[in-house]
Amino acid sequence: MDKKIFSKKIIAWYEENKRSLPWRQTRDPYKIWLSEVILQQTRIAQGLPYYISFVESFPTVKSLARAPEDKVLRLWQGLGYYSRARNLHACAKKIDKEYDGKFPDSFEELKTLPGIGDYTAAAIASIACQIPVAVVDGNVFRVLARVFGIEEEITSNKGKTVFKAKANSLIPTDQPDVFNQAMMEFGALHCTPKNPKCQSCIFTKDCVANKHEMQSMLPVKASKQKVKKRHLNYIVIKQKGKLLMRKRGNGDIWNGLYDFLLIETKKPVKASGLRKQEKEINLTLGTTVMHYKHVLSHQQLIIQFIAATIPTDQLKALIKKEGLTFYSKKEVEKLPKPIVINRFLKESEFLN
């Protein structure tokens, strides 16, 4: 298919079918960047309230840069993939410090910023700066693979090169912003992963996947990573209306968020079984308060919360060993927490 015909068709479709979204009403690179980071691995319906909250709390990149990390993480709470929030904050700090709060206007320079790769840099460059560089995300992979019959595996180096080259060969130099948004919107609303609307598609006669009934086969994806199952046993200690919590460190999930004393086991155990593992600390464990299953991208967490008490003379040793601190109800509410911790606190009586 001629590239001019392709771009004209998809832009015309977009103008008739696009959703009204706040980041489409601006060329402010800060708001475009913010929307792209929030919407990575997040549906628009879920991400929109977060976008609005961030813009209200941090109307400029400078205000975001100068905010405490805990406040940024607390606002991000519930979106998951917290490394995105930390990269968001780090990127804002660099733009504030090195660029006086102004985003670079070059695709290559944008890619040097923390957390900004080809996809986000292309979105900012094309939409805010009118630079003709194609955005290639999951939606774009799907549209290109089906319409043009591209069978390269999308996560392979060769596949990424092929798809980027194809997308960049199609992008019009006079409307790169509209084209990129059209490609993403078409994949999201029309050329969907399941049950694409082939009968009413603007590319019905030209689409390779439609001609050969390959919609379910394209794009080609690598087999899914095996899901790891983990058993997390949270020990909840409350004294004088305060909860004992700690800030999680690097090297695991939920870096920088707050949770309780944790004992991880290879198999599910009852509270009585945990006593054998805590020989150095004389915890008095009660019964399990609540059970949860929490699914991350490649992990399934089996979680139980157990109420406990500890003798006063051993409390200091526990606090020092585990890096714990007592927090009041108001303080706990302000702390950034994993969504499952927040859910437990809402559904239990520990903050009452």
Secondary structure, DSSP 8 states (H G I E B T S, - for coil): --HHHHHHHHHHHHHHH----GGGG---HHHHHHHHHHHTTS-HHHHHHHHHHHHHH-SSHHHHHTS-HHHHHHHHTTS--HHHHHHHHHHHHHHHHHSTT---SSHHHHTTSTT--HHHHHHHHHHHH--------HHHHHHHHHHHT--S-TTSHHHHHHHHHHHHHH--TT-HHHHHHHHHHHHHHTS-SSS---TT-TTTTT-HHHHTT-TTT-S--------EEEEEEEEEEEETTEEEEEE--SSSTTTT-EE-EEEEESS---HHHHHTT--SS--EEEEEEEEEEEE-SSEEEEEEEEEEE--HHHHHHHHHHHTEEEE-HHHHHHS---HHHHHHHHHSSTT-
